[in-house]
Amino acid sequence: MRRVLVVVFAAAVCAVVIRVSAQQGQRSAGSAATQSPKRAWFAVNVVTIKRGSDTAWRDFQKTQTIPMQQKGGVKQRDTWQSGAPFGDGATYAIVTPIEKFEDYDKPQLAARTLSGEALRAYQEKNASLTVSNHMFAVQDRAELSVAPASMAKIRGAILTDLTVLPGHAPQYEAYVKNDLLPVLKKGNVGGYSVSVTIFGGKAGEYHAVQYFESYGEIDKGPIPTRVLGQTGAQALNAKLFPHIAEANRTILRYVPELSYSRRPTT
């Protein structure tokens, strides 16, 4: 039997993209069924910082990295943290939009906005605070998403990573759209969004995020169980299992002080 595993944030982080997918979740609602929805792309940088460096790294982000990103034309940034409270709290994910891949023909952002001693000092400071980083390129599935309420104050999210079996992507997406989303909407979900890794991860890797305004939402139990009862929720899950090879789940905390512009709350 396939199991849902609780894993560290590094294995699940691609899904953090979804905050903008949720904002845009209704944008294709008026399109004809035969039209392909416009996809949004995001870069997800997974950063593991050195133990004991959390305060220094956050200050570095606030005083140097974020101003550099804004100066360099990065329109928005969302930051999520693992270990909230479960998982590896030394790992963060920074999500920024990809306007066009042509931008990657240019030098890295730090080299475009800094030079000489300032560039060297920035790179050395960044290296002194971090253990590793890994970049993913992900694409939204806005038609499979439910936008958070306009005044919602997102505190965190339940992240589920799924590896869909080869050839089963259409069936998985149909399940989310036709079976799962109606239940989540009936259960007044605080927001739900889906994305898929295109570059930098495994093929068939989907990510679903259920947003919440309070950790107390978890105490209420899964929405499908609340709406359908235990038997109905099991029947709903049974429709999913034939299409997935693996599912991993973790909790993320949104970090507003390390984010700017549009957030998952607007």
Secondary structure, 3 states (H helix, E strand, C coil): CCCEEECCHHHHHHHHHHHHHHHCCCCCCCCCCCCCCCCCEEEEEEEEECCCCHHHHHHHHHHHHHHHHHHCCCCCEEEEECCCCCCCCCEEEEEEEECCHHHHHCCCHHHHHCCHHHHHHHHHHHHHHEEEEEEEEEEECHHHCECCCCCCCCCEEEEEEEEECCCCHHHHHHHHHHHHHHHHHHCCCCCEEEEEEEECCCCCEEEEEEEECCCHHHHCCCHHHHHHHHHHHHHHHHHHHHHEEEEEEEEEEECHHHCECCCCCC
